[in-house]
Amino acid sequence: MKTPLHLFALRVTKYSDSKSILSAYTLQHGRMAFAIPAGAGREASRRRALFMPMTPIECISDIRPDREIHTLSEPRALMALHNTHSNPVKSAICLFLAEVLSVTLRESENDAALWHYIYRSIEALDGLRTDKVANFHICFMMGLSQFLGISPDTSYYKEGMTFDMVDATFRLSAPLHSNYQAGSNARLVKTLTRLNYRNMHKLRLAKADRNAILDEILRYYTMHYVSLSNLKSLDVLRALF
């Protein structure tokens, strides 16, 4: 049955000389795969630009329950990204976000609230000045954790407490295991949960500190949800920020 879809392009993989496979996250059906034309020429170039990572797209698909790979027609941009894919810094962020979502959103079920969170995030990224996006990936990961059900519980936080990464909560003293954050690092966990795209630039971080924070967030995800230890886009992100 032909159905209108809203989706985010995550990854395009070449399947044959004439076909590629688009991995996408849709508003209506969650994670899906689509066969799209490959090859050369003006139309192929236009499609490659349209299906760049994290591009929001609307299209028509002939969805059949017995198929894992679906057809896609009449694709067009759902949002005009004026300042994202032409900007190498923002493009690197999009590659990272797409890779993270490709790993974390493996289930096919849809989540409208999550889809709209991703949409608002890309909209915010496109509108931000380049000098204000250094903490964007960290802010996005903290927000994403809420939709995945692994957000740190800060309801009992008080100054001087320790953050237990295993139980995802604050404690009066350090746990018996080594997976915890204490002192200023525990305070930083509380700060990170308050980040949004309007205030994130106010968190001033040195490059080494920002990368260390990202490492701990990825380790936290690996503990609670899925391993993010082999992301190919990390090296570029570390070099930029």
N, C-alpha and C positions, 0 to 999 in steps of 0.2 A: 504494500500500500504506500502510495506516495505521500510523504509527510514533510511539512516545513520543519527545519531544524535550526537551532542556534548553537554554535559550537566554538571552541577554542582549538586552533591547530597546535598540536604538541610536537609531532615528529613526522617527517616524510621519509620513507624508506623505498629505495628503488627495488621493484619486483621483477621487471623485465624491461626490454627495450621500449615497450609501449605503455607500461603501467607502473605506477608507484602506489604505495600504501600509505594513506594518511591516518595517523593515530590522533584521535581528537576526544575532547571531553564535551559532551552535549548537555544542554539544559534539559532536554526532554527524556533522554535515555541513558545518561551517564557516559561511561567510556565506550567508544565505538571505533571501528576501523572502516575505511572507505577506499575503494579503488579509484584512482584519479589518473588522467592521461599523463604520460611522461614524454620525453622527446625534446626536439629543438623547435625553434620558430618563435614568432611574436606571441602567440597565444600561450605557448608553454612557459615563456618568460613571465607573462602576466600571472599565470597560475602559481608559479613558483613564488612570486612576490606576495601573492594573496595568502599563500599557505605558510608563510614564515611563522616561526614559533610565537605563540601567544596572540596571534591575530584572531579577533572575534569575527566570525563569519555567519551569515545566514544562507541557507541553501534548501534544496528539495532532495529528499532521499527516498528511494524505493526500499523500504524496510521489510525484510522477510525473516520471520522467526527462525527458519532453518539455516540461515546464513550467518557466518561470522564476519564476512566482509561485504559491505553494502555499496550501492551505487550512490553517486552524488551529482547533482546537476544545478545549474543556475547559481553558482556561488558568487557572493558579493560581500564586501566588507560591511560588517555590522556597525563598526565604529571607524571613523577616519583617524588613523594614527599618524598625525602630522609630524611628530617629533620623536618617534621611537625607533623605527627600523632604519632610518637614515642616520641615527646617532649611534656610534659604535659602543658607547658606554651603556646606553639603554638597551641596545641589542644584546649585549653580553648578559645583562640582567634577565632579559626575556629567555635567553638560552638556558640560564640556570633555573628559572621558574618552570619552564617547560619540562626540563629534565626531572626536577623534583616532583612535579605533578605526574609525569609519566610513571614514576616509581610508586608514588603513594596512592594514586587513584586507579588501582587495578580492577576494582570491582565495577560491574556494569551498571549498578543501580544509580539513579539520578539523585542529586541533592540540589534543589533549586537555590537554597540559601548559600551554599558553597559556590555554585556557578556565578551568582550575582556578586559574591565577595571577590572572585577572580576578576570579573568584569570591572568592578569599581577600582580594583587595584591597578589594572592596566590603564584605565581612564586616568587615574591619579598619576601614574608614571609618565604618561604622555604629556600631561600638563605641567610637570615639575621642571624647574631649571636643572641643568646637569650638575651644578654644584650643590644641589640639595638631595641627591639620590644615593649617596654613599651608604646610608643605612637602610635603603629600601628593601633589600633581600632579607635582612634581619627582621624588619618590621613585618614583612609578608609571612615569613616562617612562623613568627609568634602568633599572628592572626590565624594562619592555617591550622595551627595546633588546636584551636578552639573547635573547629569544624570536624577535626579528626578525633575529638574526645580525649586529647592528651595535654590540654593546657595546664600549666602549673597552678596549683591551688594556693592562692595568696591570701585567703580569707583570714588565716591565723597569724599573718606576718606581724612581727614586732622587731624593732631595731635590735640587732645582736643575735638573731636566730640563724640557724643553719638550714639551707635548702637541701633536702634529701631528693636526689634525682631519681632514685628508684621508686619511691612512694609519691613523688611529684608534689611534696608538701613541705612546709617549714616546721622545724623542730627546735626545741630549746637547746639541745646539744647535738654533737655530731653522731651519726649512726655508726654501727660497727663496721660497715663496708666503706669503701673508699670513694664511692660515687656521690659526692656531695659538694656543695659550694658554701663557703663560710666567709665571714667578714664582709669586705666590700663586694666580693663576688656574689654573695647572697643578696645584698642590697641591690645589686645590678639586676638580678633576676626579677625582683619586684618592679624595677624601673622599666625593664623590657616589656613586661605585660601591659604597661600603660602607653606604649608607643602607638602612634597612628601616623598617617601620611602627612598630617599637618604639623606635628611637633617633632618628628623623628630627627630632623636636621639639628635640633637643639642638643642632642646627645653627641658631644664632642669626643671622638675616639681616635687614637693613633692607629695607623694601619695594622700594626702587630696585634693591638688589642681587639680591633674589629675582627680580624681573622681568627683570633683565639675564641671570641664569642661565637662566631659561626661554627667553629669546630665543636664547641660544647652543645650548641643547638642540634647539630647533625648527630652527635653522640646520643643526645636525649631522644631524638626521633628513632634512632636505631634501637634504643632500649625499649621504647614503648610502642613502636608501630612497625617500621620496616627499615632495613639497612639502607643508609644513604652514604655509605663509605666509599663508593666507587663512582662518584659523579664526575663525568668528563669535563664539565664546564667549570669546575672549581678553580683550576689553575689560572684561567683568564680572570675570574672574579677576584682572586687573591692578588693578582698583579695590579688590577685597577684600583682596588680599595684597601 
